[in-house]
Amino acid sequence: MNPWERYVVPNLIACACSTRPIMKQRAKIVPQADGVVLELGCGSGTNFAMYDADKVEKLYALEPAPGMVVKAKRTAGELGIGKSIDFLETGAEAIPLADKSVDTAVITFVLCTIPDWKSALAETRRVLKPGGKVLFSEHGLAPDEGVAKWQRRIEPVWKPLAGGCHLTRDTCAMLREGGFEPDNTEAMYLPNTPKIAGYVSWGSARLA
Ligand SMILES: C[S@@+](CC[C@H](N)C(=O)[O-])C[C@H]1O[C@@H](n2cnc3c(N)ncnc32)[C@H](O)[C@@H]1O
């Protein structure tokens, strides 16, 4: 990991992922999490404050980047919930949880980044209980060719600067390919956000 990735990217991401439009996206899905919850790539813990404590039995926060884990633990400490979160300091491609042990998997602005997203979704399938759900909010490939063209052009420069984030991933297509059936899905361009990074989709998905 180079100094940019270790020291700059965590601050950059924490900042970019807490704009007002993005916080509104989180609020649409995170409070729906219930039971045993696994958050993939929790970053700096921006979602932690949005969980409904009356519904969440246990929260596992998985995050492989050491700089992000430090921030997430600090966030949890500031919220006074540090002791009730189990941090899994690893990638989503090998989730250290038992089969069928999770009720809700929370995936926010992370499928864009996970290098081996197919393995991550296969692992998510493995750990979800029958009847369990994925709650997601992601940015990705825009439906308008004019925007998509710029996403493809900019992605090679963007990706190394933004911690591996892709601009051209199609969230719902990935979920389907990963064996999930998205439902209640909505999508739009975020206000006050460059369109190349601002086409978001959100909703829930069940095992297909
Ligand atoms: C754009 S940030 C989003 C963080 C957080 N999900 C949020 O909503 O603010 C993407 C996160 O994915 C994490 N990540 C990178 N590779 C990963 C992997 N293989 N498995 C899980 N998370 C990963 C990064 O470290 C980073 O924290």
Ligand as a Chemical Component Dictionary entry (heavy atoms), coordinates in Angstrom:
data_LIG
# 
_chem_comp.id                   LIG 
_chem_comp.type                 NON-POLYMER 
_chem_comp.pdbx_formal_charge   0 
_chem_comp.three_letter_code    LIG 
# 
loop_
_chem_comp_atom.comp_id 
_chem_comp_atom.atom_id 
_chem_comp_atom.alt_atom_id 
_chem_comp_atom.type_symbol 
_chem_comp_atom.charge 
_chem_comp_atom.model_Cartn_x 
_chem_comp_atom.model_Cartn_y 
_chem_comp_atom.model_Cartn_z 
_chem_comp_atom.pdbx_ordinal 
LIG C1  C1  C 0  -16.023 4.202  -1.217 1  
LIG S1  S1  S 1  -15.605 3.377  0.253  2  
LIG C2  C2  C 0  -17.202 3.196  1.009  3  
LIG C3  C3  C 0  -17.155 2.890  2.446  4  
LIG C4  C4  C 0  -18.508 2.623  3.122  5  
LIG N1  N1  N 0  -19.142 1.437  2.603  6  
LIG C5  C5  C 0  -19.436 3.791  2.990  7  
LIG O1  O1  O 0  -20.587 3.598  2.620  8  
LIG O2  O2  O -1 -18.996 4.912  3.324  9  
LIG C6  C6  C 0  -15.226 1.734  -0.313 10 
LIG C7  C7  C 0  -14.726 0.847  0.799  11 
LIG O3  O3  O 0  -14.528 -0.479 0.289  12 
LIG C8  C8  C 0  -13.438 -1.015 0.991  13 
LIG N2  N2  N 0  -12.919 -2.193 0.307  14 
LIG C9  C9  C 0  -11.909 -2.259 -0.575 15 
LIG N3  N3  N 0  -11.681 -3.533 -0.923 16 
LIG C10 C10 C 0  -12.566 -4.288 -0.249 17 
LIG C11 C11 C 0  -12.820 -5.681 -0.163 18 
LIG N4  N4  N 0  -12.109 -6.546 -0.878 19 
LIG N5  N5  N 0  -13.793 -6.107 0.658  20 
LIG C12 C12 C 0  -14.520 -5.228 1.374  21 
LIG N6  N6  N 0  -14.326 -3.891 1.344  22 
LIG C13 C13 C 0  -13.367 -3.431 0.544  23 
LIG C14 C14 C 0  -12.469 0.151  1.046  24 
LIG O4  O4  O 0  -11.430 -0.065 1.963  25 
LIG C15 C15 C 0  -13.414 1.289  1.411  26 
LIG O5  O5  O 0  -13.550 1.423  2.787  27 
# 
loop_
_chem_comp_bond.comp_id 
_chem_comp_bond.atom_id_1 
_chem_comp_bond.atom_id_2 
_chem_comp_bond.value_order 
_chem_comp_bond.pdbx_ordinal 
LIG C1  S1  SING 1  
LIG S1  C2  SING 2  
LIG S1  C6  SING 3  
LIG C2  C3  SING 4  
LIG C3  C4  SING 5  
LIG C4  N1  SING 6  
LIG C4  C5  SING 7  
LIG C5  O1  DOUB 8  
LIG C5  O2  SING 9  
LIG C6  C7  SING 10 
LIG C7  O3  SING 11 
LIG C7  C15 SING 12 
LIG O3  C8  SING 13 
LIG C8  N2  SING 14 
LIG C8  C14 SING 15 
LIG N2  C9  SING 16 
LIG N2  C13 SING 17 
LIG C9  N3  DOUB 18 
LIG N3  C10 SING 19 
LIG C10 C11 SING 20 
LIG C10 C13 DOUB 21 
LIG C11 N4  SING 22 
LIG C11 N5  DOUB 23 
LIG N5  C12 SING 24 
LIG C12 N6  DOUB 25 
LIG N6  C13 SING 26 
LIG C14 O4  SING 27 
LIG C14 C15 SING 28 
LIG C15 O5  SING 29 
# 
